[in-house]
């Protein structure tokens, strides 16, 4: 039996995913969570074959939650299901340890197929992500600037783009303000941007924040 943890801050969305899983004889919803902190607590307490994780959550976003999950249980399989386009987030989150990425607009059959693949320890990549990865191999300079960031750089980029200041980011991630400022400088250099306003504009333009 594939034990699934469903994470989404909308009850109606969790209900839809729960029904998809319940219809399969080899799967069960072992638990549900609506926040990042609740997800991390459950992962610490229980073993799940697959964590279905949303990106946009009120307390701790999916990027942060994924990073902590991989620290708590390095082998945990995490399938990202998000309303954000695959072409924007997928590569960075796969690099950060996600086992797969699907847009919420996908068909139920795709979700079930992805859960089974991820539960077996495989990566699940949609055609959109495969095409993006292939473009990166064929044309190394063709990727978007944010796709060149490391996992930690991308995490801090998202927070800066959302308007958080270095002091708050440092407290949240248990880093020094100097370390956050160093990451900020790297992000700006890699993305060839000048300041935080440019980061926010870039994130909005590319559908990384709403």
PyMOL commands that set and color helices and strands:
alter all, ss='L'
color gray80, all
select helices_A, chain A and resi 11-22+36-45+62-72+86-95+108-119+127-138+145-148+151-161+166-173+177-191+196-205
alter helices_A, ss='H'
color red, helices_A
select strands_A, chain A and resi 2-7+27-33+50-53+78-82+100-103
alter strands_A, ss='S'
color yellow, strands_A
deselect
rebuild
show_as cartoon
